[in-house]
Amino acid sequence: MSVEHVEVLAEEPSMAAALEVLLPRIHRGITFEIHPFQCKTELLAYLPDRLRGYRHWLPGNWRILVVVDQDTDNCFDLKQSLEKMAQYAGFITKSGASRKPYTVVNRLAIEELEAWFFGDWEAVRAAYPRVIATIPQKRGYRNPDAIQGGTCEAFEKVLRKAGYFKGGLRKVEAARTIGRHMDPKRNLSRSFQVLCEAVREMAAL
């Protein structure tokens, strides 16, 4: 049975805005509906009940994708927490599937959504032309998933230095604007590529 649709649970509106334009580019053969929460804390609090609700009606050719920022959490511990929530709801996850069919895929943005923007600096430059072109070559920015001191804070600092968002980063606006220019194939963020691989694999089931 081929997968026709993916329900996406995103931790907050800016992530939902980015995924809304990116997921159809990652794979065009399936549909997506994105459900944003207000923050990571809210998603983690409501996720068990949301998954149990899906368990009662989700069609066999649908899948669930949960996407959250790692932030300062331990990557392994956060992923295990998400995995257990799905398992307690009665779902098989991609990580726990072995060779069995799975329904839920949990993915992390390392350490935050903005790492995906650093991973496609060409898209950032297309959206905000005054930003420094050589950011990806600078020390501390070469690995988008390893930027120190908070990826969101670093991203806002670079944009404000270029004259954008002087009153503070408008995350949803930035995500939607940059997302329109992003090319999934060229993104240097490993966590973003892991997400892409998962979506393509789900679509191929």
Secondary structure as UniProt FT lines:
FT   STRAND          5..10
FT   HELIX           13..26
FT   STRAND          31..36
FT   HELIX           40..55
FT   TURN            56..57
FT   TURN            60..61
FT   STRAND          62..69
FT   TURN            71..72
FT   HELIX           75..88
FT   TURN            89..90
FT   TURN            95..96
FT   TURN            98..99
FT   STRAND          104..109
FT   HELIX           114..118
FT   TURN            119..120
FT   HELIX           121..127
FT   TURN            129..130
FT   TURN            133..134
FT   HELIX           135..137
FT   TURN            139..141
FT   HELIX           144..146
FT   TURN            148..149
FT   HELIX           151..161
FT   TURN            162..163
FT   TURN            166..167
FT   HELIX           171..179
FT   TURN            180..181
FT   HELIX           184..186
FT   HELIX           190..204
//
